[in-house]
Amino acid sequence: MNIQPLLDALDLQEDAARGLADDLRAQIDDLQTRLREAETHLEHLAITRTTVTGLADRLPAVAPALPEHPDYPRILAAVNHTTGPLRAKDVCEVLGHEVLPKNVEGTRAKLKRLVKLGILTEADAGNFARK
């Protein structure tokens, strides 16, 4: 019996398997290099986050922009010139608006918007003060 064709077929399969293994090793080496680079990048990002977080407390606070309406700067001026919290009705009087329900509610809405922006606080229901 001639086993040479069988051995030739085994050689071909062995060469193919060896080639596949070599290709896979090369891919593994490439993936390991890319993984090291990604891990290094993650470490740098973590260091950057720590640094930025540590410096954030030292940066001056940036005041949010006021909405574009002439009453907002006047409301802030009124709040800054008082020692305690103000009610919407008080602010209406300071602004020179008639103390009508529609004016009081409009002023209350503006005060609430300033609370939402973090400029004012609502000490208790309806009492607004500088933060």
N, C-alpha and C positions, 0 to 999 in steps of 0.2 A: 504494500500500500504506500502511496506517495502522499506524505503529509506536508510537502512543501507549499502547496496552495493554501493550506490551513495556516501555516506559519506566516506566509505572506499577508494573509488577511488579518492575522493577529498583529503583525507589524504595523499595518495601516491603521488599525483601531488604536493601537498603542501610541502611534505618532499623533493621531487626532486628539486622543485624550491628553497627551503631553502638551500639545499646542493649546488646548482649551485651558488646562491648568496654568500654563504660562500667562495666557491672556487674563485669567481670573486673578492671578497674583499681581499683575500689572495694575488691574483695576483696583484691587485692594490697596496697593501702595498709593495710588492716586487718591482714593477715598480717605485713607489715613492722613495724607497730607492736607486735604481739604478740611477734614475734621479738626486737625490741629489748628489750622488757620481760623476756623469758625469758633473754636473754643478760646483762642487768643482774642478774637474780636469781642466775644462775650465778656471776657475778663476786663477788657478795656472799657466796654460800655458800663460794667458794674462800677469800675473805678470812677468813671466820669459821673455816673449817677450819685455816688457817694460825695464826690467833690462838689457838684452842683447843689446837692441837698445841704451840705455843710455851709456853702456860701449864701444860700437863699435867705437865711436869717439876717445876714449882714447887709443885704440890698435894701434900699429905701422902698417903702411901699408906694406903688403907683396908684394914684387916685383914678377911679373909673371915670370915663367921660360922662358929663351930664347930658341928659336928653336936651334936644334943641327946643326950648321954650323959655321965654323970658322970666317965667315965674321960678324956675329951678334955682338960679343964682340968688334970687331974692329970698327964697325959702331958706337956703343955706345961711344967708346973712342973718336972717331972723333967728334961726336956731343957734348960730354962733354968738349972738348978742344976748342970749338968755342964760340963766344959771340952771334952770330945770327944764324938764320936758314940756313940749307944747302940744296942744290939741289942734285939730284941723280948723276949728272955729277961731282959735287964737291966731293962727297963721293967716287965715282969711282977713282978719282985722288988720294985721301987720301989712299985708299986701294991698290993702285998700279996697278989697272986694266987699260987696254987700254980703252980709251974713244971711244968705239964703241957702236953703237946702242944696240946690244944684251947685252953688259955689263951694259950699263946705264939702260936698261929696267929691267934686273935682279936685279940690285941694287934698283931701284924704287920699285919693288915688295917686296923686303926685308924691305924697309922703310915703305911701306904700311902695311906690316904684323906687324911691331913694333907699328904702329899707332893702328891697330886692337887690339893688346895686351894691349894697354893703356900705353906703355912705351914712345912713341913719340907722338907729335902732328903735324898735318899738318896745319901750320899757315895760309897759303893760298895755292892755287893749286901749288904743286910741291916744296914747301918750308917746310922742316922738322926740328923740334927742340925738345929738351928735354922737357918733360911735367913738 
